[in-house]
Each structure stands twice: as C-alpha cells, then as structure tokens.
C-alpha cells in the first residue's frame, strides 16, 4: 500500500527572493495518507511517528515567458537548516525554442525521525513564476518502524489518540468512528 503526501500550489506562484535558498509555496494537499501536511505549515511535509525512511520528489514548471538564466537551483531542505546536496540539486534550463522549462527532482532514500520536516527550495538570480498545474512536492514513506501502530493510524474511521492499558476499540456512533474505550462484557 502506498503511503505519502503530495502538495501543490493553487495559483500562479511568483518568486522574488534572489540569491539564497528559500521555500517554494504550497497551499493544498492533493493526497495525504498519514497526516504529513498541515495547513498551519503549508510548505512543509512533516514526518509522523513510526516512519524511518522517505523519498522526496518535486515537479516544478517555470512559466515559459520568464527568460531565466542557467543558474536556477532547486533542492530539498531538512528541518529548515540543511539543503540536501545529495544529488538532488538541479538546474532549470530555459533554452531558446524550448517552451516547457521544468524539472523533475527525486531524492535518494533519507533517514528520518518523527518531527523532521522537509521543504522544496530554490535559489535563483532573478524573479520567476511557477505554473500551478504542473508543480507539486511529495514525500513517499518507504520504511516504517512500527507496522502495527502505523496501520491503525492509517484507518480513517479510528481515533488513536491517547489509548491506555486495557482499552479496546469501541464504536462511537456520534462520531462515526472507533475510539479507545472499555470493553463491554
């Protein structure tokens, strides 16, 4: 079963920060199987409990009307600090006659701990715009540490918050979900 999330912008994104790595902006999760994305931090994909390895992907399509030079860099940043220079750094080329200047970027498998977060980042010498229909950032979960707990959290009709010893899953009709509770005899 696939596990991960993919986020995208909802409109044309204009980028004006020049010469430093800055985060690309996203606004919506196209899918999110495990709560990796939050509207409170829409540019981030955050690692939940039970995940030990991930792979990142980025598709970015620069507006063809932007005549950008060759030194446009795209990569991934972990925990707001480190740009990953593990082969994931790419240059966008807007060659004459080429009308679809975009990139596809894939990381190697990355070791993670719960709470780690990733951003797609750029560094360019001039402003540019991204086409929202062809731009997205995703994380794929490739290894988990606690398969039993992870699968329970995957169920959409189960609330796993704060169970205690001796509790079982009990159906709560008002919520329409299974919640931790005392078993009935």
ChimeraX commands (.cxc) that place a marker at each C-alpha (Angstrom):
marker #1 position 0.00,0.00,0.00 radius 0.5
marker #1 position 1.32,3.44,-0.95 radius 0.5
marker #1 position 1.88,5.89,1.89 radius 0.5
marker #1 position 2.80,9.53,1.49 radius 0.5
marker #1 position 1.59,13.00,0.58 radius 0.5
marker #1 position 1.67,15.37,-2.37 radius 0.5
marker #1 position 1.13,19.13,-2.06 radius 0.5
marker #1 position 0.60,21.75,-4.75 radius 0.5
marker #1 position 0.06,25.48,-5.22 radius 0.5
marker #1 position -3.43,26.71,-6.10 radius 0.5
marker #1 position -2.46,29.63,-8.31 radius 0.5
marker #1 position 0.46,31.12,-10.20 radius 0.5
marker #1 position 3.36,31.47,-7.76 radius 0.5
marker #1 position 5.67,34.46,-8.22 radius 0.5
marker #1 position 9.07,34.17,-6.55 radius 0.5
marker #1 position 11.17,37.26,-5.82 radius 0.5
marker #1 position 13.75,36.16,-3.23 radius 0.5
marker #1 position 17.08,36.19,-5.06 radius 0.5
marker #1 position 20.42,34.55,-4.29 radius 0.5
marker #1 position 19.53,32.44,-1.22 radius 0.5
marker #1 position 17.66,29.18,-0.76 radius 0.5
marker #1 position 14.00,29.92,0.02 radius 0.5
marker #1 position 10.98,27.61,0.26 radius 0.5
marker #1 position 8.58,27.10,-2.62 radius 0.5
marker #1 position 4.98,27.86,-1.57 radius 0.5
marker #1 position 2.18,25.30,-1.50 radius 0.5
marker #1 position -1.48,25.60,-0.47 radius 0.5
marker #1 position -3.27,22.26,-0.72 radius 0.5
marker #1 position -2.66,18.55,-0.19 radius 0.5
marker #1 position -3.65,16.60,-3.29 radius 0.5
marker #1 position -3.39,13.47,-1.14 radius 0.5
marker #1 position -2.07,12.74,2.34 radius 0.5
marker #1 position -2.33,9.21,3.71 radius 0.5
marker #1 position -0.70,9.82,7.09 radius 0.5
marker #1 position -1.05,13.43,8.21 radius 0.5
marker #1 position 2.25,14.62,6.70 radius 0.5
marker #1 position 0.85,18.01,5.63 radius 0.5
marker #1 position -0.76,20.75,7.72 radius 0.5
marker #1 position -2.44,23.97,6.60 radius 0.5
marker #1 position -0.65,25.64,9.54 radius 0.5
marker #1 position 2.71,24.97,7.79 radius 0.5
marker #1 position 1.63,24.56,4.15 radius 0.5
marker #1 position 5.14,24.50,2.61 radius 0.5
marker #1 position 6.31,21.59,4.80 radius 0.5
marker #1 position 5.90,17.84,4.81 radius 0.5
marker #1 position 6.41,16.60,8.40 radius 0.5
marker #1 position 7.34,13.04,9.38 radius 0.5
marker #1 position 4.90,11.31,11.78 radius 0.5
marker #1 position 5.61,8.63,14.39 radius 0.5
marker #1 position 6.53,5.22,13.04 radius 0.5
marker #1 position 8.37,6.39,9.89 radius 0.5
marker #1 position 12.12,5.78,9.45 radius 0.5
marker #1 position 12.86,6.38,5.73 radius 0.5
marker #1 position 11.34,8.56,2.99 radius 0.5
marker #1 position 11.93,9.66,-0.60 radius 0.5
marker #1 position 11.14,13.19,-1.82 radius 0.5
marker #1 position 10.01,14.33,-5.26 radius 0.5
marker #1 position 9.49,17.74,-6.85 radius 0.5
marker #1 position 7.97,18.74,-10.17 radius 0.5
marker #1 position 8.34,22.45,-10.94 radius 0.5
marker #1 position 7.29,24.15,-14.16 radius 0.5
marker #1 position 8.65,27.65,-14.72 radius 0.5
marker #1 position 6.40,29.99,-16.68 radius 0.5
marker #1 position 7.74,29.92,-20.27 radius 0.5
marker #1 position 7.57,33.73,-20.50 radius 0.5
marker #1 position 10.25,34.01,-17.79 radius 0.5
marker #1 position 13.63,34.20,-19.52 radius 0.5
marker #1 position 15.71,32.75,-16.71 radius 0.5
marker #1 position 19.46,32.14,-16.94 radius 0.5
marker #1 position 21.15,28.80,-16.29 radius 0.5
marker #1 position 21.89,29.14,-12.57 radius 0.5
marker #1 position 18.47,28.32,-11.13 radius 0.5
marker #1 position 18.86,25.76,-8.35 radius 0.5
marker #1 position 16.13,23.58,-6.84 radius 0.5
marker #1 position 16.62,21.13,-3.98 radius 0.5
marker #1 position 15.16,19.94,-0.66 radius 0.5
marker #1 position 15.74,21.35,2.82 radius 0.5
marker #1 position 15.50,19.31,6.03 radius 0.5
marker #1 position 14.31,20.92,9.29 radius 0.5
marker #1 position 14.73,24.45,7.91 radius 0.5
marker #1 position 18.51,24.22,8.01 radius 0.5
marker #1 position 20.29,21.96,5.59 radius 0.5
marker #1 position 19.89,21.97,1.84 radius 0.5
marker #1 position 20.37,18.37,0.72 radius 0.5
marker #1 position 23.24,18.27,-1.75 radius 0.5
marker #1 position 22.94,14.52,-2.25 radius 0.5
marker #1 position 22.44,14.60,-5.98 radius 0.5
marker #1 position 19.03,16.27,-5.61 radius 0.5
marker #1 position 20.28,19.70,-6.70 radius 0.5
marker #1 position 19.06,20.55,-10.21 radius 0.5
marker #1 position 19.32,23.41,-12.67 radius 0.5
marker #1 position 16.45,24.60,-14.84 radius 0.5
marker #1 position 17.44,25.46,-18.38 radius 0.5
marker #1 position 15.23,27.75,-20.46 radius 0.5
marker #1 position 16.83,27.14,-23.84 radius 0.5
marker #1 position 15.77,29.03,-26.94 radius 0.5
marker #1 position 12.80,27.30,-28.59 radius 0.5
marker #1 position 12.05,25.17,-25.52 radius 0.5
marker #1 position 8.60,26.14,-24.23 radius 0.5
marker #1 position 8.25,23.93,-21.16 radius 0.5
marker #1 position 11.09,24.80,-18.76 radius 0.5
marker #1 position 10.55,22.45,-15.87 radius 0.5
marker #1 position 12.31,19.95,-13.68 radius 0.5
marker #1 position 11.66,16.62,-12.09 radius 0.5
marker #1 position 13.68,16.09,-8.93 radius 0.5
marker #1 position 13.96,12.90,-6.82 radius 0.5
marker #1 position 15.99,12.43,-3.64 radius 0.5
marker #1 position 17.77,9.33,-2.53 radius 0.5
marker #1 position 16.17,7.47,0.40 radius 0.5
marker #1 position 16.54,9.65,3.51 radius 0.5
marker #1 position 16.70,8.51,7.15 radius 0.5
marker #1 position 14.18,10.40,9.30 radius 0.5
marker #1 position 12.83,10.64,12.83 radius 0.5
marker #1 position 9.36,11.83,13.91 radius 0.5
marker #1 position 9.08,15.62,13.66 radius 0.5
marker #1 position 11.63,16.01,10.85 radius 0.5
marker #1 position 10.22,18.20,8.10 radius 0.5
marker #1 position 11.12,18.90,4.50 radius 0.5
marker #1 position 10.65,21.84,2.15 radius 0.5
marker #1 position 11.27,22.17,-1.56 radius 0.5
marker #1 position 13.64,25.12,-2.03 radius 0.5
marker #1 position 15.07,27.31,-4.78 radius 0.5
marker #1 position 17.90,29.78,-5.31 radius 0.5
marker #1 position 17.80,31.95,-8.44 radius 0.5
marker #1 position 19.46,35.13,-9.78 radius 0.5
marker #1 position 16.16,36.75,-10.83 radius 0.5
marker #1 position 12.40,36.54,-10.23 radius 0.5
marker #1 position 10.31,33.80,-11.83 radius 0.5
marker #1 position 6.82,32.24,-11.72 radius 0.5
marker #1 position 5.66,28.63,-11.40 radius 0.5
marker #1 position 2.71,27.06,-13.21 radius 0.5
marker #1 position 0.44,25.50,-10.53 radius 0.5
marker #1 position -0.96,22.83,-12.87 radius 0.5
marker #1 position 2.50,21.31,-13.33 radius 0.5
marker #1 position 4.11,21.97,-9.94 radius 0.5
marker #1 position 3.99,19.70,-6.86 radius 0.5
marker #1 position 6.12,18.39,-3.97 radius 0.5
marker #1 position 5.73,14.92,-2.47 radius 0.5
marker #1 position 7.07,12.55,0.15 radius 0.5
marker #1 position 6.84,8.78,-0.13 radius 0.5
marker #1 position 7.15,6.69,3.04 radius 0.5
marker #1 position 9.50,3.82,2.18 radius 0.5
marker #1 position 10.15,2.29,5.62 radius 0.5
marker #1 position 8.21,2.19,8.86 radius 0.5
marker #1 position 9.36,1.18,12.34 radius 0.5
marker #1 position 6.11,0.12,14.00 radius 0.5
marker #1 position 3.89,-1.61,11.45 radius 0.5
marker #1 position 1.03,-2.42,13.85 radius 0.5
marker #1 position 0.66,1.10,15.23 radius 0.5
marker #1 position 1.15,2.65,11.81 radius 0.5
marker #1 position -1.63,0.58,10.24 radius 0.5
marker #1 position -4.06,1.55,13.00 radius 0.5
marker #1 position -3.39,5.23,12.35 radius 0.5
marker #1 position -3.99,4.63,8.62 radius 0.5
marker #1 position -7.62,3.70,9.24 radius 0.5
marker #1 position -9.87,6.67,8.59 radius 0.5
marker #1 position -12.58,5.52,10.98 radius 0.5
marker #1 position -10.31,5.05,14.03 radius 0.5
marker #1 position -9.27,7.66,16.61 radius 0.5
marker #1 position -5.92,6.55,18.09 radius 0.5
marker #1 position -5.33,9.49,20.44 radius 0.5
marker #1 position -4.25,8.60,24.00 radius 0.5
marker #1 position -5.31,4.97,24.48 radius 0.5
marker #1 position -4.40,3.45,27.87 radius 0.5
marker #1 position -3.70,-0.08,29.07 radius 0.5
marker #1 position -6.69,-2.40,28.95 radius 0.5
marker #1 position -8.68,-0.34,26.45 radius 0.5
marker #1 position -10.02,-1.69,23.17 radius 0.5
marker #1 position -11.51,-0.02,20.13 radius 0.5
marker #1 position -15.20,0.72,20.75 radius 0.5
marker #1 position -17.55,2.16,18.13 radius 0.5
marker #1 position -18.83,5.67,18.89 radius 0.5
marker #1 position -21.98,6.25,16.83 radius 0.5
marker #1 position -21.98,10.01,17.46 radius 0.5
marker #1 position -18.51,10.31,15.91 radius 0.5
marker #1 position -18.98,7.51,13.41 radius 0.5
marker #1 position -15.56,6.21,14.45 radius 0.5
marker #1 position -13.88,3.64,16.65 radius 0.5
marker #1 position -12.31,5.15,19.77 radius 0.5
marker #1 position -10.31,3.73,22.71 radius 0.5
marker #1 position -12.68,2.57,25.45 radius 0.5
marker #1 position -13.55,-0.10,28.00 radius 0.5
marker #1 position -14.65,-3.44,26.63 radius 0.5
marker #1 position -18.27,-4.36,27.31 radius 0.5
marker #1 position -18.96,-7.79,28.72 radius 0.5
marker link #1:1,2 radius 0.2
marker link #1:2,3 radius 0.2
marker link #1:3,4 radius 0.2
marker link #1:4,5 radius 0.2
marker link #1:5,6 radius 0.2
marker link #1:6,7 radius 0.2
marker link #1:7,8 radius 0.2
marker link #1:8,9 radius 0.2
marker link #1:9,10 radius 0.2
marker link #1:10,11 radius 0.2
marker link #1:11,12 radius 0.2
marker link #1:12,13 radius 0.2
marker link #1:13,14 radius 0.2
marker link #1:14,15 radius 0.2
marker link #1:15,16 radius 0.2
marker link #1:16,17 radius 0.2
marker link #1:17,18 radius 0.2
marker link #1:18,19 radius 0.2
marker link #1:19,20 radius 0.2
marker link #1:20,21 radius 0.2
marker link #1:21,22 radius 0.2
marker link #1:22,23 radius 0.2
marker link #1:23,24 radius 0.2
marker link #1:24,25 radius 0.2
marker link #1:25,26 radius 0.2
marker link #1:26,27 radius 0.2
marker link #1:27,28 radius 0.2
marker link #1:28,29 radius 0.2
marker link #1:29,30 radius 0.2
marker link #1:30,31 radius 0.2
marker link #1:31,32 radius 0.2
marker link #1:32,33 radius 0.2
marker link #1:33,34 radius 0.2
marker link #1:34,35 radius 0.2
marker link #1:35,36 radius 0.2
marker link #1:36,37 radius 0.2
marker link #1:37,38 radius 0.2
marker link #1:38,39 radius 0.2
marker link #1:39,40 radius 0.2
marker link #1:40,41 radius 0.2
marker link #1:41,42 radius 0.2
marker link #1:42,43 radius 0.2
marker link #1:43,44 radius 0.2
marker link #1:44,45 radius 0.2
marker link #1:45,46 radius 0.2
marker link #1:46,47 radius 0.2
marker link #1:47,48 radius 0.2
marker link #1:48,49 radius 0.2
marker link #1:49,50 radius 0.2
marker link #1:50,51 radius 0.2
marker link #1:51,52 radius 0.2
marker link #1:52,53 radius 0.2
marker link #1:53,54 radius 0.2
marker link #1:54,55 radius 0.2
marker link #1:55,56 radius 0.2
marker link #1:56,57 radius 0.2
marker link #1:57,58 radius 0.2
marker link #1:58,59 radius 0.2
marker link #1:59,60 radius 0.2
marker link #1:60,61 radius 0.2
marker link #1:61,62 radius 0.2
marker link #1:62,63 radius 0.2
marker link #1:63,64 radius 0.2
marker link #1:64,65 radius 0.2
marker link #1:65,66 radius 0.2
marker link #1:66,67 radius 0.2
marker link #1:67,68 radius 0.2
marker link #1:68,69 radius 0.2
marker link #1:69,70 radius 0.2
marker link #1:70,71 radius 0.2
marker link #1:71,72 radius 0.2
marker link #1:72,73 radius 0.2
marker link #1:73,74 radius 0.2
marker link #1:74,75 radius 0.2
marker link #1:75,76 radius 0.2
marker link #1:76,77 radius 0.2
marker link #1:77,78 radius 0.2
marker link #1:78,79 radius 0.2
marker link #1:79,80 radius 0.2
marker link #1:80,81 radius 0.2
marker link #1:81,82 radius 0.2
marker link #1:82,83 radius 0.2
marker link #1:83,84 radius 0.2
marker link #1:84,85 radius 0.2
marker link #1:85,86 radius 0.2
marker link #1:86,87 radius 0.2
marker link #1:87,88 radius 0.2
marker link #1:88,89 radius 0.2
marker link #1:89,90 radius 0.2
marker link #1:90,91 radius 0.2
marker link #1:91,92 radius 0.2
marker link #1:92,93 radius 0.2
marker link #1:93,94 radius 0.2
marker link #1:94,95 radius 0.2
marker link #1:95,96 radius 0.2
marker link #1:96,97 radius 0.2
marker link #1:97,98 radius 0.2
marker link #1:98,99 radius 0.2
marker link #1:99,100 radius 0.2
marker link #1:100,101 radius 0.2
marker link #1:101,102 radius 0.2
marker link #1:102,103 radius 0.2
marker link #1:103,104 radius 0.2
marker link #1:104,105 radius 0.2
marker link #1:105,106 radius 0.2
marker link #1:106,107 radius 0.2
marker link #1:107,108 radius 0.2
marker link #1:108,109 radius 0.2
marker link #1:109,110 radius 0.2
marker link #1:110,111 radius 0.2
marker link #1:111,112 radius 0.2
marker link #1:112,113 radius 0.2
marker link #1:113,114 radius 0.2
marker link #1:114,115 radius 0.2
marker link #1:115,116 radius 0.2
marker link #1:116,117 radius 0.2
marker link #1:117,118 radius 0.2
marker link #1:118,119 radius 0.2
marker link #1:119,120 radius 0.2
marker link #1:120,121 radius 0.2
marker link #1:121,122 radius 0.2
marker link #1:122,123 radius 0.2
marker link #1:123,124 radius 0.2
marker link #1:124,125 radius 0.2
marker link #1:125,126 radius 0.2
marker link #1:126,127 radius 0.2
marker link #1:127,128 radius 0.2
marker link #1:128,129 radius 0.2
marker link #1:129,130 radius 0.2
marker link #1:130,131 radius 0.2
marker link #1:131,132 radius 0.2
marker link #1:132,133 radius 0.2
marker link #1:133,134 radius 0.2
marker link #1:134,135 radius 0.2
marker link #1:135,136 radius 0.2
marker link #1:136,137 radius 0.2
marker link #1:137,138 radius 0.2
marker link #1:138,139 radius 0.2
marker link #1:139,140 radius 0.2
marker link #1:140,141 radius 0.2
marker link #1:141,142 radius 0.2
marker link #1:142,143 radius 0.2
marker link #1:143,144 radius 0.2
marker link #1:144,145 radius 0.2
marker link #1:145,146 radius 0.2
marker link #1:146,147 radius 0.2
marker link #1:147,148 radius 0.2
marker link #1:148,149 radius 0.2
marker link #1:149,150 radius 0.2
marker link #1:150,151 radius 0.2
marker link #1:151,152 radius 0.2
marker link #1:152,153 radius 0.2
marker link #1:153,154 radius 0.2
marker link #1:154,155 radius 0.2
marker link #1:155,156 radius 0.2
marker link #1:156,157 radius 0.2
marker link #1:157,158 radius 0.2
marker link #1:158,159 radius 0.2
marker link #1:159,160 radius 0.2
marker link #1:160,161 radius 0.2
marker link #1:161,162 radius 0.2
marker link #1:162,163 radius 0.2
marker link #1:163,164 radius 0.2
marker link #1:164,165 radius 0.2
marker link #1:165,166 radius 0.2
marker link #1:166,167 radius 0.2
marker link #1:167,168 radius 0.2
marker link #1:168,169 radius 0.2
marker link #1:169,170 radius 0.2
marker link #1:170,171 radius 0.2
marker link #1:171,172 radius 0.2
marker link #1:172,173 radius 0.2
marker link #1:173,174 radius 0.2
marker link #1:174,175 radius 0.2
marker link #1:175,176 radius 0.2
marker link #1:176,177 radius 0.2
marker link #1:177,178 radius 0.2
marker link #1:178,179 radius 0.2
marker link #1:179,180 radius 0.2
marker link #1:180,181 radius 0.2
marker link #1:181,182 radius 0.2
marker link #1:182,183 radius 0.2
marker link #1:183,184 radius 0.2
marker link #1:184,185 radius 0.2
view
